[in-house]
Amino acid sequence: MSAVMEFSLETGRAILRRTPTVLREMLSGLADDWIASDEGAGTWSPYQVVGHLTHVEECDWIDRTRVILDHGTAHVLEPVDREAGFTRFKGWSLDELLYRFATIRTSNLETLAALVGERDLETRGTHPTFGEVTLSQLLATWVVHDLNHTGQIEIGRASCRERV
């Protein structure tokens, strides 16, 4: 039987704070073959994942947090272009992407600390796909998003059998 972990700002920030370091340790200094590989058609390489994470870090989580806090359910959250980071960061080195991601994440965590307290977590907003959501659900999704993409990178690297 598994236990359900309740989201809290403290536990969420603990994961979010670590992600840039984890990604840097996983990917920095690897040969291009390792960062450009994917699991096959329709999947993302580690480089693309970092581009995606950086793009949504710039224009999604804090923007959506502000919309929920400022407008509640009266304003539908903007949909996110999941692949916009592929073109936005085309030509950037992986180290440049990792640095940008770490920089914007640090800024976002500072903004989050200034904007949101535990009492704000039940504030509701309107997601374009899921309907009404709480700020707590949005922030928990941010954490799980990091964890899922970290796992995606490892699966992609593990699927490169011919290079091992």
C-alpha positions in Angstrom: 0.0 0.0 0.0 1.4 3.4 -1.0 1.1 6.6 1.0 -0.2 9.7 -0.7 2.1 12.7 0.0 0.3 15.9 0.6 1.8 18.9 -1.3 3.4 21.7 0.7 5.4 24.7 -0.5 8.4 23.5 1.5 8.5 20.0 0.0 7.7 21.3 -3.5 10.5 23.9 -3.3 12.9 21.3 -2.1 12.5 19.3 -5.3 12.3 22.3 -7.6 15.5 23.8 -6.1 17.5 20.5 -6.8 16.4 20.0 -10.4 19.0 22.3 -12.1 21.8 20.6 -10.2 20.5 17.1 -11.0 20.3 18.0 -14.7 23.7 19.5 -14.8 25.2 16.4 -13.1 23.3 14.1 -15.4 24.2 15.8 -18.7 27.1 18.3 -18.5 30.2 17.2 -20.3 28.6 14.2 -22.1 29.3 13.6 -25.8 26.7 15.0 -28.2 25.5 11.5 -29.0 24.2 11.1 -25.5 22.4 14.4 -25.3 20.9 14.2 -28.8 19.6 10.6 -28.6 16.0 9.8 -28.1 13.8 6.7 -27.8 12.5 6.9 -31.3 10.0 8.8 -33.4 7.9 11.3 -31.4 10.2 11.3 -28.4 12.5 14.0 -27.1 16.3 13.9 -26.6 17.8 15.1 -23.4 18.7 18.4 -25.2 15.1 18.9 -26.2 13.9 18.1 -22.7 16.2 20.8 -21.2 15.0 23.2 -23.9 11.4 22.5 -23.0 12.0 22.8 -19.3 13.7 26.1 -19.8 10.9 27.5 -22.0 8.2 26.6 -19.6 10.3 27.9 -16.7 10.4 31.3 -18.5 6.7 31.5 -19.4 4.5 29.0 -17.6 4.7 28.3 -13.9 5.0 31.7 -12.4 2.8 33.3 -15.0 0.1 30.8 -14.2 0.6 31.3 -10.5 0.1 35.1 -10.9 -3.1 34.6 -13.0 -4.6 32.3 -10.4 -3.7 34.7 -7.6 -4.9 37.8 -9.5 -7.9 36.5 -11.3 -9.0 33.2 -9.8 -11.4 31.3 -12.0 -12.4 34.4 -14.0 -9.5 34.0 -16.4 -8.6 30.8 -18.2 -4.9 30.0 -18.1 -3.1 30.2 -21.4 -2.2 26.9 -23.1 1.5 26.1 -23.3 3.3 25.4 -26.5 5.2 22.3 -25.3 7.7 22.4 -28.2 8.4 26.1 -28.4 11.7 25.6 -26.6 13.0 23.6 -29.5 13.0 26.6 -31.7 13.5 29.2 -29.0 16.9 27.7 -28.0 18.0 26.3 -31.4 21.8 26.7 -31.6 22.3 27.0 -27.9 24.9 24.7 -26.3 23.6 22.3 -23.6 25.7 24.1 -21.1 24.1 27.4 -22.1 20.7 25.9 -21.7 21.5 24.3 -18.3 22.8 27.7 -17.1 19.7 29.5 -18.4 17.4 27.0 -16.7 19.3 27.2 -13.4 19.2 31.0 -13.5 15.5 31.3 -14.3 14.6 28.6 -11.8 16.4 30.5 -9.0 14.5 33.6 -9.9 11.2 31.8 -10.1 11.7 30.2 -6.6 12.5 33.7 -5.2 9.3 35.0 -6.9 7.3 32.0 -5.6 8.4 32.6 -2.0 7.4 36.3 -2.3 4.0 35.5 -4.0 2.6 32.4 -2.3 2.0 31.3 1.2 0.3 28.2 2.5 -3.0 30.0 2.8 -3.0 30.7 -1.0 -2.8 27.1 -2.0 -6.5 26.5 -2.2 -7.0 29.5 -4.5 -8.7 28.3 -7.7 -8.0 29.0 -11.3 -9.2 27.7 -14.6 -7.0 25.4 -16.6 -7.7 25.3 -20.4 -8.0 21.4 -20.4 -8.8 20.4 -16.8 -11.2 23.2 -15.7 -11.0 24.4 -12.1 -7.7 23.6 -10.4 -6.2 24.9 -7.2 -2.9 26.7 -6.9 -1.7 23.7 -4.9 -2.4 21.4 -7.9 -0.6 23.7 -10.3 2.5 23.8 -8.0 2.4 20.0 -7.4 2.3 19.6 -11.2 5.4 21.8 -11.5 7.2 19.4 -9.2 6.0 16.2 -10.9 6.8 17.8 -14.3 10.4 18.1 -13.2 10.5 14.5 -11.9 8.9 13.1 -15.1 11.3 14.9 -17.4 14.3 13.9 -15.3 13.1 10.3 -15.7 12.5 10.8 -19.4 16.1 11.9 -19.8 17.4 8.8 -18.0 15.2 6.5 -20.1 16.4 8.2 -23.3 20.0 7.7 -22.3 19.5 4.1 -21.3 17.9 3.3 -24.7 21.2 4.1 -26.4 22.4 0.5 -26.3 24.5 0.6 -29.5 26.8 3.2 -27.9 27.5 1.3 -24.7 
